[in-house]
Amino acid sequence: MRKIPMRRCIATGEQLPKKELIRVVKNKEGEVFVDTTGKKNGRGAYIKPSVEAVAIAKKKNIFKRALDIEIPESIYEELEEYAKSRS
């Protein structure tokens, strides 16, 4: 039996399997983007694919603290669209 990698959602604090979460990445150039594959290089933060979790992250500015960079509004919009399509 293989071990399932677990990650913590930065908005809700729930620990879920890595494949169930969305990864937001900041690379060395300072670009921030959504990584649906979970394999791109850079510092990553995971969030649960739900509209509520995205709203919490946006309200509390959690991604800014986790990735130490200002997060553009387009990232939150992309996360909301992805969450809506998965539910």
C-alpha positions in Angstrom: 0.0 0.0 0.0 1.4 3.4 -1.1 1.5 6.4 1.2 -0.8 9.2 0.0 0.9 12.6 0.3 -1.1 15.0 2.4 -1.1 18.8 2.4 -2.8 21.4 4.5 -5.2 23.9 3.0 -4.0 27.4 3.9 -7.5 28.8 4.1 -9.4 26.1 6.1 -6.5 24.3 7.8 -7.9 20.9 6.7 -5.4 18.2 5.8 -6.3 16.6 2.5 -4.6 14.4 -0.2 -2.4 16.5 -2.4 -4.4 15.6 -5.5 -7.6 17.1 -4.1 -6.0 20.5 -3.6 -5.1 23.4 -5.9 -1.5 24.7 -5.8 -0.6 28.4 -6.2 3.1 28.9 -7.0 5.5 31.8 -6.9 8.6 31.1 -9.0 12.1 32.6 -8.8 11.2 35.5 -11.1 8.4 36.5 -8.8 5.5 35.4 -11.0 2.4 33.9 -9.3 0.2 31.4 -11.1 -2.1 28.5 -10.5 -0.5 25.1 -10.9 -3.1 22.5 -11.7 -0.4 19.7 -12.2 1.2 20.3 -8.8 4.7 19.8 -10.2 5.9 23.2 -11.4 9.1 24.7 -9.8 8.7 27.3 -7.1 7.2 28.0 -3.6 3.7 26.6 -3.4 0.7 27.0 -1.2 -2.3 24.7 -1.3 -6.0 25.6 -1.2 -9.2 23.5 -1.1 -11.1 23.8 -4.4 -14.2 25.5 -2.9 -15.6 29.0 -3.4 -15.7 29.4 0.4 -12.0 28.6 0.9 -11.1 31.0 -1.9 -13.2 33.7 -0.2 -11.5 33.1 3.1 -8.0 33.3 1.5 -8.9 36.5 -0.3 -10.5 38.2 2.8 -7.6 37.3 5.2 -4.9 37.8 2.6 -3.4 34.4 3.3 -1.6 33.9 0.0 0.3 37.1 0.5 1.7 35.8 3.9 2.4 32.3 2.6 4.1 33.3 -0.6 5.5 36.7 0.5 4.2 38.6 -2.6 1.1 40.6 -3.6 -1.5 38.3 -5.3 -3.3 39.7 -8.3 -7.1 39.6 -8.4 -6.9 37.4 -11.6 -5.5 34.6 -9.4 -8.5 34.6 -7.1 -10.8 34.7 -10.1 -9.1 31.7 -11.7 -9.3 29.8 -8.4 -13.0 30.6 -8.1 -13.7 29.4 -11.7 -11.7 26.2 -11.0 -13.6 25.6 -7.8 -16.9 26.0 -9.5 -16.0 23.6 -12.3 -14.9 20.9 -9.8 -18.1 21.1 -7.7 
